[in-house]
Amino acid sequence: MSTLLGLDIGSSSVIAGILQGDKVVAEAPRAFFRSQCQGAKVDVKPEDLLAALRKAIAGLGGKAKQVDAIALAVMCPAWVAMDARGKALTPLVTHQDRRSVDVALAIEKRVGKKRHLNIVGCRPFPGGISSTTWAWYLKNEPQRLRKADLVGHLNTFLHRQLTGARVIDPSNASFTGLYRTLKLDGWSDEMCSVIGAKKSLLPEVLDGDVIAGTIHAEAARAFGLREGTPMLTGIMDGSAGMLMAGTKVGQLFNVCGSTDVLAMVTDKPRPHERLLTRALGIGNRWLHVSTLAAVASAIYWAREQFFVEWTVEQFRSEMVRLAKIGPEASGGVKFDPYMAGERTSIIQRQGGFSGLTLATTRSQMLSAILEALIAASAERLELLKATGTKPLRNAVISGGADHLDRIMTRDWAGAWRFHPITDATMRGLGTLVPKPR
């Protein structure tokens, strides 16, 4: 059995772990980095992310030099342009960024909603499709891109830094908005032309389990790795979790946390304008994905604003109590659950309460938040069914701290079997079997 170094890079931290199969035998403490938030702009300084990567690997105390290969799971999109030496010319623009709304509207008007869906797999959602980010830079900061030699996502950037390879996997390629996702057969000349992107700047698309390159000497010294260690192309973090859940058609995987992501495996992708349809990243499988942008983050916001003097346990107990009572606990208060916008909308919605009176209590406001999120979670099942793939009745759940998974799935219709799993992303990387090019 091969030993892998797994690198799980999310929107705020890097986790490094040593894997033997899907067992985590060693794991370093999280190494954090910060996002820069300025209005609708959300991005990460590349040097901050690389510093966090070095720290996470160092936390393994030399074990990273003893592995057979390295596997990546990365947040997506995380778009970046690089020069001929691999130096970042732009920040890493993350999935939380919403600066490109006007550009997205222009792309969809030019291509057409249906045609964009049938090429890319989803609409040009700001934060969900990085073609809108590339187009935004070409329009607003073209000088940054004059020396561009390579444009891709976070795994592209890390390979350029560590192995020198120019690669991306199909799951990340899907979310560039420039890849023929439904056919898995390469970059779209039409979509590149629409945004003005040079196809020559795009990386080679390789499956996530393919050995894309080996660690070069400079990177080995800088990051505490062994020169010559093979490194797989890597995949999206959600794809890694799905590998751990299983890739049988109809399998559901629900990541219940600050953001709530529900994904279903299919072998017959059928795009829907309210879903994200993307490649799994390995083989001929796709995922239909529905995302609630602010779930635990909205609930924690309520705690900080209305229940600041309560202990965590008191607040958790109140959440459970209100969820058991149901909608009547809200006293008629309603909530729009868009505290972080909407991942499957170009025009971004905002959160808000209605039905407030002078008699409204903080618990009724918390109940309104919970009920809105619970309803939104259940509605996603009908969206997934509309793709023509029947969801299996055994859903794998990851996350779900503070009983949140049980609360969120309260109104799922029918009989369900829920299987909680820990460290799904990291352990999913352990299921990868390195393959040569």
Secondary structure, DSSP 8 states (H G I E B T S, - for coil): --EEEEEEE-SSEEEEEEEETTEEEEE---EE---EEETTEEEE-HHHHHHHHHHHHHTTTTGGGG-SEEEEEE-S-EEEEE-TTS-BSS-EEETT--TTHHHHHHHHHHH-HHHHHHHHSS---TTT-THHHHHHHHHH-GGGGTT--EEE-HHHHHHHHHT---EE-HHHHHTTT-B-TTTT--B-HHHHHHHT--GGGS-EE--TTBEEEE--HHHHHHHT--TT-EEE--EEHHHHHHHHH--STT-EEEEESSSEEEEEEESS----TTSEEEE-SSSS-EEEEEEES-SHHHHHHHHHHH-TTS-HHHHHHHHHHHHHH-GGGGTT-EEE--TT--TT-SS----EEES--TT--HHHHHHHHHHHHHHHHHHHHHHHHTTT----SEEEEEE-GGGHHHHHTTT--S--EEEEESSHHHHHHTT---B--
